[in-house]
Amino acid sequence: MTNTILAAWQNTPAVSGHTPEIWRALSQAVSELEGIVWADPRVTDDLTRAEGVRYLTRLIAGAIPMTMECWDVEYPTLFKFLSSRIQYGLPAADALYQWAPVHGDYVYRIKGRRGSAHMLDIETRVGHFAHIGDWQIYDRCGDFAVDDDGTIEIVLSHREQPGNWVKIPQGYGDIIFRQYFYDWATESPAEVIISRDHARYPAPPCTAESLALRSRLLLDWLRNLPDFFAEQVKSYYANPGNTMVFDEVSIGWAELRYGKMAYECAEDEALIIEVVPPKAEYWSVQLYSHYWDARDWALRQTSINGHQAVLDSEGVFRAVLSHRDPGVDNWLDLAGHVTGLLSARYFRAKTVPVPSVKRVKLADIAEYFSEHERSISAEQRSEQLRRRHESVIRRGCL
């Protein structure tokens, strides 16, 4: 990394590793994050505050690799930046997310085995995720030719290339490599690497300037992302509770429509959601915390996609959100969280049907679901969740 890279952020204050000022600024930025939890009037219970602390640690843990460690456009790697343990910004339980920095002066290749994920997509963006307000989409592609033996090669460059090509910005940018899984039990992830054409090894050593830049990116991340995510969460509360509306998300996947709902459900209650799913390449519903990170989808059933969903004879998806297992297939486990967020995703949907939501007493659930529909025993649920957890590990999403 050279002073050429530093010039990309010439409008930001200079930083140096020769003085403790950058460390003091980082420490101050971490300290100021407390307002995300303790200055939010909607955070009123100890569980939500404790989850807020975990959320902030996830943000910090996620920031360090993408700034201090992996920001190298000359020797990039595909970094798994979201998982069941490190997450923020509305992650999908069905997705494996990878990221890499790029620069338009270079040509990069992603190559290896395609795998069998339901959908694979590469999105290029301008700048760095730390500057999320200016982090604009540049190009994307989800349809790639694959060789008969399952191998794939994708070229990333500013100038057009033959074959599978995705355009990257003229200057500094990054890519998001998404794989969406529908059948968790059978689909396998891609086994690919990214490399820069004509790279020579060994890579040059770190310099004081390059580390100063990365420190500045870490500082910007801590100052920009938490407030940005908090603003996104406000849109869930802009509508009446237990009511879903559909919208777009600026950092989300192109062609994906997002359903947003802030829910409220007491320990002795249940929410019944009902919808005829759209004709779409993919759809899902998923539970999230007040901070826009996902509920535990590795060990509990907090998400259901279109492949996993059980529809009735008329093609209707009916699900129960409750704190205790009602024995129905389409159960979303609230696990004691009486408030939170529910999101839906429709990808390339021909229509955007909005689910209805009914709030009932859990004891009355038999009035809405037949005995046949409430046939899953505790042992069957345990086995179902065991297989779910194993599939998360197998797909590399833990």
Secondary structure in CASP SS format (residue, H / E / C, confidence):
PFRMAT SS
TARGET T0000
AUTHOR 0000-0000-0000
METHOD secondary structure of the structure
MODEL  1
M C 1.00
T C 1.00
N H 1.00
T H 1.00
I H 1.00
L H 1.00
A H 1.00
A C 1.00
W C 1.00
Q C 1.00
N C 1.00
T C 1.00
P C 1.00
A C 1.00
V C 1.00
S C 1.00
G C 1.00
H C 1.00
T C 1.00
P C 1.00
E H 1.00
I H 1.00
W H 1.00
R H 1.00
A H 1.00
L H 1.00
S H 1.00
Q H 1.00
A H 1.00
V H 1.00
S H 1.00
E H 1.00
L C 1.00
E C 1.00
G H 1.00
I H 1.00
V H 1.00
W H 1.00
A C 1.00
D C 1.00
P C 1.00
R C 1.00
V C 1.00
T C 1.00
D C 1.00
D H 1.00
L H 1.00
T H 1.00
R H 1.00
A H 1.00
E H 1.00
G H 1.00
V H 1.00
R H 1.00
Y H 1.00
L H 1.00
T H 1.00
R H 1.00
L H 1.00
I H 1.00
A H 1.00
G H 1.00
A H 1.00
I H 1.00
P H 1.00
M H 1.00
T H 1.00
M H 1.00
E H 1.00
C C 1.00
W C 1.00
D C 1.00
V C 1.00
E C 1.00
Y C 1.00
P C 1.00
T C 1.00
L C 1.00
F E 1.00
K E 1.00
F E 1.00
L E 1.00
S C 1.00
S C 1.00
R C 1.00
I C 1.00
Q C 1.00
Y C 1.00
G C 1.00
L C 1.00
P C 1.00
A C 1.00
A C 1.00
D C 1.00
A E 1.00
L E 1.00
Y E 1.00
Q E 1.00
W E 1.00
A E 1.00
P E 1.00
V E 1.00
H E 1.00
G C 1.00
D C 1.00
Y C 1.00
V C 1.00
Y E 1.00
R E 1.00
I E 1.00
K E 1.00
G E 1.00
R E 1.00
R C 1.00
G C 1.00
S C 1.00
A C 1.00
H C 1.00
M E 1.00
L E 1.00
D E 1.00
I E 1.00
E E 1.00
T E 1.00
R E 1.00
V E 1.00
G C 1.00
H C 1.00
F H 1.00
A H 1.00
H H 1.00
I H 1.00
G H 1.00
D H 1.00
W C 1.00
Q C 1.00
I E 1.00
Y E 1.00
D E 1.00
R E 1.00
C E 1.00
G C 1.00
D C 1.00
F C 1.00
A C 1.00
V C 1.00
D C 1.00
D C 1.00
D C 1.00
G C 1.00
T E 1.00
I E 1.00
E E 1.00
I E 1.00
V E 1.00
L E 1.00
S E 1.00
H C 1.00
R C 1.00
E C 1.00
Q C 1.00
P C 1.00
G C 1.00
N E 1.00
W E 1.00
V E 1.00
K E 1.00
I C 1.00
P C 1.00
Q C 1.00
G C 1.00
Y E 1.00
G E 1.00
D E 1.00
I E 1.00
I E 1.00
F E 1.00
R E 1.00
Q E 1.00
Y E 1.00
F C 1.00
Y C 1.00
D C 1.00
W C 1.00
A C 1.00
T C 1.00
E C 1.00
S C 1.00
P C 1.00
A C 1.00
E E 1.00
V E 1.00
I E 1.00
I E 1.00
S E 1.00
R E 1.00
D C 1.00
H C 1.00
A C 1.00
R C 1.00
Y C 1.00
P C 1.00
A C 1.00
P C 1.00
P C 1.00
C C 1.00
T C 1.00
A H 1.00
E H 1.00
S H 1.00
L H 1.00
A H 1.00
L H 1.00
R H 1.00
S H 1.00
R H 1.00
L H 1.00
L H 1.00
L H 1.00
D H 1.00
W H 1.00
L H 1.00
R H 1.00
N H 1.00
L H 1.00
P H 1.00
D H 1.00
F H 1.00
F H 1.00
A H 1.00
E H 1.00
Q H 1.00
V H 1.00
K H 1.00
S H 1.00
Y H 1.00
Y H 1.00
A H 1.00
N C 1.00
P C 1.00
G C 1.00
N C 1.00
T C 1.00
M C 1.00
V E 1.00
F E 1.00
D E 1.00
E C 1.00
V C 1.00
S C 1.00
I C 1.00
G C 1.00
W C 1.00
A C 1.00
E C 1.00
L E 1.00
R E 1.00
Y E 1.00
G E 1.00
K E 1.00
M E 1.00
A E 1.00
Y E 1.00
E E 1.00
C C 1.00
A C 1.00
E C 1.00
D C 1.00
E E 1.00
A E 1.00
L E 1.00
I E 1.00
I E 1.00
E E 1.00
V E 1.00
V C 1.00
P C 1.00
P C 1.00
K C 1.00
A C 1.00
E C 1.00
Y E 1.00
W E 1.00
S E 1.00
V E 1.00
Q E 1.00
L E 1.00
Y E 1.00
S C 1.00
H C 1.00
Y C 1.00
W C 1.00
D C 1.00
A E 1.00
R C 1.00
D C 1.00
W C 1.00
A C 1.00
L C 1.00
R C 1.00
Q C 1.00
T C 1.00
S E 1.00
I E 1.00
N E 1.00
G C 1.00
H C 1.00
Q C 1.00
A C 1.00
V C 1.00
L E 1.00
D C 1.00
S C 1.00
E C 1.00
G C 1.00
V C 1.00
F E 1.00
R E 1.00
A E 1.00
V E 1.00
L E 1.00
S E 1.00
H C 1.00
R C 1.00
D C 1.00
P C 1.00
G C 1.00
V C 1.00
D C 1.00
N C 1.00
W E 1.00
L E 1.00
D E 1.00
L C 1.00
A C 1.00
G C 1.00
H C 1.00
V C 1.00
T E 1.00
G E 1.00
L E 1.00
L E 1.00
S E 1.00
A E 1.00
R E 1.00
Y E 1.00
F E 1.00
R C 1.00
A C 1.00
K C 1.00
T C 1.00
V C 1.00
P C 1.00
V C 1.00
P C 1.00
S E 1.00
V E 1.00
K E 1.00
R E 1.00
V E 1.00
K E 1.00
L H 1.00
A H 1.00
D H 1.00
I H 1.00
A H 1.00
E H 1.00
Y C 1.00
F C 1.00
S C 1.00
E C 1.00
H H 1.00
E H 1.00
R H 1.00
S C 1.00
I C 1.00
S C 1.00
A H 1.00
E H 1.00
Q H 1.00
R H 1.00
S H 1.00
E H 1.00
Q H 1.00
L H 1.00
R H 1.00
R H 1.00
R H 1.00
H H 1.00
E H 1.00
S H 1.00
V H 1.00
I H 1.00
R H 1.00
R C 1.00
G C 1.00
C C 1.00
L C 1.00
END
